[in-house]
Structures are given as C-alpha cells and as structure tokens.
Amino acid sequence: MKNFESLYQQARQEAASYAYSTAGENVMIWPCGFAWVNIKPANGSFAKWILQKGYGRKDSYLGGVTIWVGEFNQSMKHKSAFAYKLASILSDNGIKAVADDRID
C-alpha cells in the first residue's frame, strides 16, 4: 500500500505555501467563496483512504470523494489557489483529482 498520509500531508503543505505566495498573507481578501478537490473514482484506494481518515466525504452531486477547503477564512483567492495546487500535486502522483471553486 502506498504511503497516502505522507503524500497527502506534503501536498497540503505545498498547496498552502502556494496559496499564500499567490494570494498574499491577508486571508480576508475579497471576494468570499469556496473551493474543493474532487477525487474519482470513489472506490479507488486513495479515495477510500480519504474517507477512512475523515479528510473528505462522498459527493452525491459530483460523484467521487470531495475534499473541502476549510482553511483561509472566506478568501476565495486563497481557497482556489490551494485547491488547484492540491489537485495538481495529486494528479502528478497518479490520482484523478479535479479542483473547482465558487464565489459566495
């Protein structure tokens, strides 16, 4: 079994650094919004691991498993930068991950 914990934590750390370097340190930058990463298929080993650890939830609308970005207060810039970088890192490691965001 792959070391998903190490991959996931390193990816989150890189994504957070990227979000701050892209959008700046002030996490109250407008507009407000949301961001997430969707992993498919939901029955894949990484998606199952995400569910088991409580890092994500099954997504009845999108399908797969969704990792919600709860950091960065309401800053859509930070949340989006984090989600897209996290999805990119996971994809580079063979995990089908897609980021998306929405303005509030």
N, C-alpha and C positions, 0 to 999 in steps of 0.2 A: 504494500500500500504506500502510496506517495505521502510525503510529509506535507499535508494540506495546511496544517497550522502554521508552519514556517512560511510557506508560500503566501498564505492569506495575510498574516501579520506584516510581512515585509512589503507586500503590495499595498496594504493600507497605509503603512508608514511613508512609502514613496508617493502615494496619491495625496496624502495630507501635505507633504512638503511641496509638491507640485501646486496644490490648490493655494497655499499661502504665497508661493513665489509668483503665481499667475495673477491672483486677485488681491494680493496685499494682506497685511495682518488684521486690518479692521474688519471684523466679521459682521458688522451691522451695515454693510454696503447694500444699497438697494439695487435692483428690485428684490422683493421677497420671493421665495419659490421653494421647490422641492427637486430632489434628484434621487435616482435609484439605479441599480445594476440588476439586470435580469440574466439568469443562468438557465440554459436549456441543454439537454432535456432534464426534467425534474427527477428522473430515475437514474441519472448519471452519478458516478461515485462522488464527484465534488459537490454536486447539488445535495445529495443525501447527507454528506458530511456537514454542509452549511446548515441544513435543517436540524441535524442531531446536536450541533453546537449552539443552536439558537441564534445564529448570525443572520438568518433570513427566514422567509416564510413562503409557503406555496402560494402561487399567484393564480387565482381562478380567472382573472381577466386576461392577463398576458400569457398564461401558461408558464411552466418552469418554476423557478425559485427566484424571489426578489430580495435583494439586499438593499434596505432603505438607508439613505444617508441622513443620519440624525445629528451629525456634527455641524458646526459653523452657524449656530443660531438660525436665522432665516435667510441668510445670504445665498441667493441663487447662484451668484458667480462662483462662490467657494464650493457649494454643493455640486454644481455641474462640473467644475474642474476636477474635483475629487472623483466623482462617478465615472467620468470619461477616462481618466487616467487609470483608475482601478480596473475598469473593463478592458482597457488596452493591455495592461500587465497580465491579467488573467488570460486574455486571448493569446498573447505571446507565449503562454505556458500551456497551450492546447485546450483551454476551457472556453466553450462558446459563451461569451459574455457580451451583453449589449447595454449601454448606458442610455438613459433618457432623463429629461427634466421637464418641469412645468412651472410657469410663473404663477404666483398666488394672486 
